[in-house]
Amino acid sequence: MKKYLLLVLSLMYGISQSQIIRKYSNEFLNIGAGARGLAMGGAVVSNQDDVYSPMWNPAGLMAIERDWQGAAMHAEYFESIAKYDYLAYAKVLETGVFGVSVVRLGVDNILNTTQLIDTEGNIDYDKITKFSQSDYAAILSYAFNPGGNTKLDVGVNAKIVYRNVGKFANGYGFGFDVGAIYKMDNGWKLGGMLRDATTTVNFWSVNQKELSTVVNGAEFNPAPKDKMELTMPKLNVGASKIFEINSSVYILPEAGLNIDFAKTAALISSDIASITPYAGAELGYQKMIFVRLGVNRFQSITDIEDLRRKVSFQPSAGIGIRYRGLTLDYAITNSGIGGSNFYSNFFSLKLDMGQFRND
């Protein structure tokens, strides 16, 4: 185990010295999915127990006990600047739970004004076109109990990424996530997810003719190293426990850490790793009505007016209602108190066929 750990660390260090690392590559996959988790500030690494689990911790799929679940989410991100959509399906098998998810984050109807002015300086508004910048991902997930240990759930994501910038460029990528949840005898759950465990590789193809129109009219020919990028691993860990207030009311809090293996604007940051805390809670009434709060993404930023350093963080809140096997959730988040103040709204729907049949 020690030799394996040293090998992984050595590979990560070697990769980090190259020039193909992109600190925020495939960042859209770190947003998460499902209004429940987003309302709790991502504090669901150890307690997400349904078809939305692959985006938080694929090991959570093991909590699905029978039949199948389906889910859909739509979000108006950053006050409708971007659209974020998620579709997922999970099926219980004899040896575990299989899931498939599709994600899209896109900004549509971007004006392309590269042909607005001709070579003689004339303006022709009819030559304005539109394009989209979109990120897609298809995720195959599988969760199981290793060695039949019912206290430990393990999950794996295999993901394929497609990213498109109009006619200018597109890229393909692939990678893996691994996660685990350990259930203690005292009711606590410990969860962890290593995103992009083997690093996620993205290969870009650039349309030189189209891109040259926006690069000072010069022919744009990126170097080979600029056509490939790597997404470095990120580690999310958390602990949670259900506290029953009475027979009808419970509260479920979780707290944890998000760890990036790179220097970022996080409160605790070094050349090796950056650490950001998060916390959230869910208050439930008869497992039918839910109220949620969360806080995440603590960062140290510089005020552009007085150049002073200050702390920014992302608050979130939401509600949910469940009737039999149908659950509707809503979440609202702020892009960062202390920084910008764009609000995003998330709506998600879940169908639990096992619950319908059980009722």
C-alpha positions, 0 to 999 in steps of 0.5 A: 500500500505504501509503495502504491501511495508513493507511486501515485504521489510521484505521478501526480507531482510529475504531471503537475510540473508539465504545462498541460494542467488546467486548474479549473478544467471540467469544473462543471462536473464539480457543481453537483446535481440535485436541488437537495445537495445544492441547497445543503452546500454540497454537504451530502458526501456521506448522506446522499442516498439516491440517483443523484449520488454519482455527482456527490459520491457514487457509493451512495447508490447502494442506499437504493434498495429496490427497483429503480430511480429516475431523476431530472434537474434544470437550473438557471445558473448565474441568473439565467446566463447559463443553463444547467441540466441533469438526467439520471437513472439507477437500477438495483442489480443482484450484486450492486447498483448501476447508474447512468447520468447525463450532464449539460452546462451551456451558455447559448445564443452568444453573439458572433461579431467576427464578421460584423465589419468587412475589409473596407470598414463597413458594418453589416448587422446581418452578418452577426451569427450566434453560437453556444459554449456547452459542456457535456458529460456521460457518467456510468456508475456502479456501487457495491459492498466489497467482500459483502461488508454491509458497513462499507459501500464503494462506488466508481464513476466512468465518465466521458466528457465533450466540450464545444465552443461553437465552430472554434474548438471542441474537446473530448475527455475521459476519467474516473471517480471513486467514492466510499461511505462507511456506516458506524455503529453509533449512527455516524456516516463517513464519506469520501470521494476522489474526483478524477482519481487517475486525472481526467484527460481532455483532447482539444481540436481547434478550427484554426480558420474560424479562430484566426478571425478573433486572434488579430486576424492571424493564423492561430496554430496552438502548440501540441501541449495546448491541445491536451489538458489534465484535470487533477484529482480533488478529494471531498470528505464529510461526516454526517448523522441523523438526530431524531428530535421526536417521532416526526422531526429529524435533523441531518447535519454534515460537515467536511472538507474539499481538498484541491491538489493545487494552489487556489484562492481557498482559505488554507492554500499551499503549492501542494493542496488547498482546503475549503470547509463546508457545512449543511443541514436538512430538517425533515418532517415525517420524511415528507417536507424538508428545509435545507441550509448550507455554506461552501466555497470559502475563498480569500479574495481581493476587493477591486475597490480598496484592494483589501483581502476579504473572505467570500463564501457561498450560502445556499438554501432550499425546500423539498416535498415528497409524496409516495415515490415522487420528490420535488426539490428547490434550491437557491444559491449565491455565487459568493457573498463578499464577491459577486452576487448572482443568484442561481435557482435549481429545480429537481425531480426524483421518481422512486419506483421502489417507494411507489410499489412499497406504498 
